């Protein structure tokens, strides 16, 4: 049994030695590398950049109240189309007690003054009829009476304005009725009935009752990196893609490039704006995220090959032309390149469509 065990051990050691030699021999053999074969093709190359941003109305108007108070009714809601002058909401004035007391006092004083001048005017009128006083003195008394009457009317109008926000004389142009200042679509109504609102003043912009915009005049607002801003010019066409509309593409024209950049996360970005052409059959909502594809350069009907097939050395470019298929043999050749889109590259000189060149490793 011991003899059999030794024989088996020697056999195993022999197999291990032979396997090691076979492995080392295969490792030392030169490996044959095969490459894909690429043929130059006619095609179009576009060098483009993509700017991210959103779609928004060109002009969005915020409707502010002309008086402070409490919203009593809201007549419109977001999404409705309004015309200039349409009433959006109404506001009830909450009078300030000191101001209310002052105008009430003004009314009482005006009533007292009118009562006194009315009696004097009646007396002067009787004396004038009897020929006791001259026409000049009567006219003076009449003027004083008219002034007192007008002062009482003004005081009562002022009291109505403090209490109600409008006088009876100008009820049709009441500041308590918040009206649309442009025609368009209501984008947002941030207030509800019962909300307190304040008018615009030196220290406050005022409460926004609604925002209105013309949704037929939309723009794309985005940003582009400083490394590419020098190649972008106003008037360039843009292909705008909106993901919320199943990646629908719209035509746009670049019309604004910011003269000053803003630093964000270590990169300097410049704002751009583009006017969008929207078909009548499509409705675009404000705030949609979008990508703007700007073609910086374009080459039509040129000879192209994959850029991975080109070898770059200093300022020169080379490709490897197939000379023998089995085994593969290649010849290094200088070529003149042109525009590249990162995937394909233009070949200006050095190749024809009949040439076969080395591609990637298989």
C-alpha positions in Angstrom: 0.0 0.0 0.0 2.8 2.4 0.8 4.4 1.6 -2.6 1.1 2.4 -4.4 0.8 5.7 -2.5 4.2 6.8 -3.5 3.5 6.0 -7.1 0.3 8.1 -7.1 2.2 11.0 -5.4 4.9 10.9 -8.1 2.3 10.9 -10.8 0.6 14.0 -9.4 3.8 15.8 -9.1 4.6 14.9 -12.7 1.3 16.3 -13.9 1.9 19.5 -12.0 5.4 20.0 -13.5 4.1 19.3 -17.0 1.1 21.7 -16.6 3.5 24.4 -15.3 5.7 24.0 -18.4 2.7 24.1 -20.7 1.3 27.2 -19.1 4.7 29.0 -19.3 5.1 28.0 -22.9 1.7 29.3 -23.9 2.4 32.5 -22.0 5.7 33.1 -23.9 4.1 32.7 -27.3 3.4 36.0 -29.1 -0.3 36.9 -29.1 -1.9 37.9 -32.3 -4.2 40.9 -32.0 -7.0 41.4 -34.4 -8.6 44.7 -35.3 -11.9 45.8 -36.7 -11.7 47.0 -40.3 -13.3 50.4 -40.9 -14.2 52.0 -44.3 -14.4 55.8 -44.7 -18.0 57.1 -45.4 -19.6 60.2 -46.7 -21.5 62.0 -44.0 -22.3 65.2 -42.1 -20.5 66.3 -39.0 -21.9 68.8 -36.5 -19.9 70.3 -33.7 -22.5 71.4 -31.2 -23.0 72.4 -27.5 -25.9 71.9 -25.2 -27.2 74.5 -22.8 -29.7 73.6 -20.0 -32.4 75.9 -18.8 -36.2 76.4 -18.8 -39.0 77.8 -20.9 -40.7 80.9 -19.6 -42.8 83.8 -20.9 -40.9 86.8 -22.2 -42.8 89.2 -19.9 -44.5 88.1 -16.7 -46.5 90.9 -15.1 -47.2 90.9 -11.3 -50.5 92.5 -10.4 -50.3 94.5 -7.2 -53.1 96.3 -5.3 -53.2 100.0 -5.1 -54.6 99.9 -1.6 -54.1 97.8 1.5 -56.9 95.7 2.9 -58.4 92.2 2.9 -59.3 90.2 -0.2 -63.1 89.7 -0.3 -63.5 87.8 -3.5 -61.2 86.2 -6.1 -62.9 86.1 -9.5 -60.2 84.4 -11.6 -57.9 81.4 -11.2 -54.7 80.2 -12.8 -55.0 79.0 -16.4 -57.8 81.4 -17.3 -57.2 83.9 -20.1 -58.1 87.6 -19.3 -58.2 90.8 -21.2 -56.9 94.2 -20.2 -59.2 95.7 -17.5 -60.8 92.4 -16.4 -61.5 92.3 -12.6 -59.4 89.6 -11.0 -60.2 90.2 -7.3 -61.8 92.8 -4.9 -60.3 94.2 -1.8 -62.0 95.6 1.3 -60.3 98.5 2.9 -59.6 98.3 6.7 -59.4 102.0 7.8 -56.6 103.2 10.0 -58.2 104.7 13.1 -56.2 107.9 13.3 -56.8 108.7 9.6 -60.5 107.8 10.1 -60.8 110.1 13.0 -59.2 112.9 11.1 -61.5 112.7 8.1 -64.6 112.5 10.3 -63.5 115.6 12.1 -63.0 117.3 8.7 -66.6 116.4 7.8 -68.0 117.9 11.0 -65.9 121.1 10.6 -67.1 121.4 7.0 -70.8 120.9 8.1 -70.4 123.6 10.7 -68.7 126.0 8.2 -71.4 125.3 5.6 -74.2 126.0 8.0 -72.7 129.3 9.0 -72.0 130.4 5.4 -75.4 129.2 4.3 -77.1 131.5 6.8 -74.8 134.4 5.7 -75.5 133.7 2.0 -79.3 133.7 2.6 -79.0 137.0 4.5 -76.9 138.6 1.7 -79.4 137.3 -0.9 -82.3 139.1 0.8 -80.4 142.3 1.2 -79.3 142.2 -2.4 -82.9 141.7 -3.6 -83.9 144.8 -1.5 -81.0 146.8 -3.0 -79.2 147.2 0.3 -75.9 145.6 -0.7 -74.0 145.8 -4.0 -73.7 143.0 -6.6 -70.0 142.6 -5.6 -70.7 141.9 -2.0 -73.4 139.4 -3.0 -71.1 137.6 -5.4 -68.5 137.4 -2.6 -71.0 135.8 -0.2 -72.1 133.4 -2.9 -68.5 132.3 -3.6 -67.9 131.6 0.0 -71.0 129.5 0.2 -70.0 127.5 -2.9 -66.6 126.9 -1.4 -68.1 125.6 1.8 -70.4 123.3 -0.1 -67.5 121.9 -2.1 -65.4 121.5 1.0 -68.2 119.4 2.6 -68.4 117.3 -0.6 -64.7 116.7 -0.6 -64.6 115.8 3.1 -67.4 113.3 2.6 -65.6 111.8 -0.4 -62.4 111.5 1.7 -64.4 109.8 4.4 -65.8 107.3 1.9 -62.2 106.6 0.5 -60.9 105.9 4.0 -63.8 103.7 4.9 -64.5 101.9 1.6 -61.4 102.7 -0.5 -63.4 104.6 -3.1 -65.7 107.5 -3.3 -69.2 107.3 -4.8 -68.1 109.7 -7.5 -65.5 107.3 -8.8 -67.1 104.0 -8.0 -66.5 102.7 -11.6 -62.7 103.1 -11.3 -62.5 101.8 -7.7 -59.0 100.8 -6.4 -60.8 98.0 -4.5 -61.2 96.2 -7.8 -57.9 94.6 -8.8 -57.8 94.6 -12.6 -55.6 93.0 -15.2 -53.1 95.4 -16.6 -52.3 93.3 -19.7 -54.1 90.7 -21.8 -52.9 87.1 -21.4 -53.1 84.0 -19.3 -53.1 84.0 -15.5 -50.1 81.9 -14.3 -50.7 82.1 -10.6 -53.1 83.6 -8.0 -51.2 83.3 -4.7 -53.9 85.0 -2.6 -57.3 83.7 -1.4 -60.4 85.3 -0.1 -59.6 86.6 3.4 -55.9 87.2 2.7 -54.4 90.5 3.9 -52.7 92.5 1.2 -50.7 95.7 1.2 -50.0 98.2 -1.6 -46.5 98.9 -3.0 -44.6 101.6 -1.1 -41.1 102.8 -0.5 -40.3 99.9 1.9 -42.3 97.1 0.3 -43.0 95.7 -3.2 -46.6 95.1 -2.2 -48.6 91.8 -2.2 -48.9 90.0 -5.5 -52.5 89.3 -6.4 -51.8 87.5 -9.7 -49.2 87.0 -12.3 -50.1 87.3 -16.0 -48.2 86.5 -19.2 -48.6 86.2 -22.9 -48.1 82.5 -23.4 -47.8 83.0 -27.2 -44.4 84.8 -26.7 -42.1 82.3 -25.0 -38.3 82.3 -24.6 -35.7 79.8 -23.5 -33.5 81.0 -20.6 -30.4 78.9 -20.0 -26.6 79.1 -19.4 -23.5 78.2 -21.4 -20.0 77.6 -20.2 -17.3 80.2 -20.8 -15.2 77.7 -22.9 -17.8 77.8 -25.6 -19.3 81.3 -25.2 -16.8 82.7 -27.7 -18.2 80.6 -30.5 -21.8 81.5 -29.9 -23.4 84.5 -31.6 -26.8 86.1 -31.6 -29.1 84.9 -34.4 -27.8 81.3 -34.4 -30.5 78.6 -34.8 -31.2 76.4 -31.8 -32.9 73.0 -31.6 -34.9 73.1 -28.3 -35.8 69.8 -26.7 -38.5 69.7 -23.9 -38.6 66.4 -22.0 -42.1 66.9 -20.6 -43.4 66.9 -24.2 -42.0 63.5 -25.1 -38.7 65.1 -26.1 -40.5 67.2 -28.8 -38.1 69.5 -30.6 -38.8 73.2 -31.3 -37.0 75.7 -33.4 -35.6 78.8 -31.6 -33.3 81.7 -32.4 -30.6 82.9 -30.1 -31.3 86.6 -29.3 -29.3 87.4 -26.1 -26.0 86.6 -24.6 -25.1 88.0 -21.2 -22.1 90.3 -21.2 -21.2 89.2 -17.7 -20.7 85.6 -16.4 -21.7 84.2 -13.1 -19.6 81.7 -11.2 -21.4 78.5 -10.2 -19.6 75.5 -8.6 -16.2 76.7 -9.8 -17.4 77.3 -13.4 -18.2 80.6 -15.1 -21.6 80.5 -16.9 -23.2 83.1 -19.2 -26.9 83.5 -19.5 -28.5 83.1 -22.9 -32.1 83.7 -24.2 -33.7 82.4 -27.3 -37.1 83.1 -28.9 -39.1 79.9 -29.4 -41.4 79.2 -32.4 -44.4 77.3 -31.0 -46.9 75.6 -33.3 -50.6 76.4 -32.6 -51.2 72.7 -31.9 -48.8 72.6 -29.0 -49.3 74.2 -25.6 -46.1 74.8 -23.6 -46.4 75.5 -19.9 -44.1 78.0 -18.2 -41.3 76.5 -16.2 -40.7 73.4 -18.4 -37.1 72.2 -18.3 -35.4 72.2 -21.7 -32.1 71.5 -23.4 -30.9 73.9 -26.2 -28.7 72.3 -28.8 -26.6 74.9 -30.6 -24.6 74.0 -33.8 -21.3 75.7 -33.5 -19.9 74.3 -36.8 -21.1 72.0 -39.6 -19.5 70.1 -42.5 -21.9 68.5 -45.1 -21.0 65.6 -47.4 -17.5 65.0 -46.2 -15.4 61.9 -45.8 -15.6 60.6 -42.2 -14.1 57.9 -40.1 -14.4 57.0 -36.3 -12.2 59.4 -34.3 -11.0 56.3 -32.3 -9.3 55.2 -35.6 -7.0 58.2 -35.7 -3.6 58.3 -33.9 -2.5 61.7 -32.8 1.2 62.5 -32.5 2.3 66.0 -31.7 0.5 68.2 -34.3 0.1 65.3 -36.8 -2.6 62.7 -37.3 -2.2 59.2 -38.6 -4.3 56.1 -39.6 -3.3 52.5 -40.3 -4.3 51.3 -43.7 -4.9 47.5 -44.2 -2.3 45.9 -46.5 -2.9 42.2 -45.7 -5.9 40.6 -44.2 -4.5 37.3 -42.9 -2.6 37.8 -40.8 -3.5 41.5 -40.5 -0.8 43.9 -41.6 -1.2 47.7 -41.6 0.7 50.7 -43.0 0.9 53.9 -41.0 -0.2 56.9 -43.1 -0.5 60.6 -42.4 -3.9 62.3 -42.9 -5.3 65.8 -42.7 -8.3 66.0 -40.4 -11.1 68.6 -40.1 -14.2 68.9 -38.0 -15.0 66.4 -35.2 -18.1 65.8 -33.2 -16.4 63.5 -30.7 -17.5 60.3 -32.4 -16.6 60.9 -36.1 -14.0 63.1 -37.6 -13.6 64.7 -41.0 -10.8 63.5 -43.3 -9.7 66.3 -45.7 -6.7 64.5 -47.3 -5.0 61.2 -47.2 -7.9 58.7 -47.6 -10.4 57.6 -50.1 -13.7 55.6 -49.7 -11.9 52.5 -51.1 -9.4 52.4 -48.3 -9.7 50.1 -45.4 -8.3 51.2 -42.1 -7.6 49.8 -38.6 -10.4 50.3 -36.1 -10.7 49.1 -32.5 -9.4 45.9 -31.1 -11.8 42.9 -31.3 
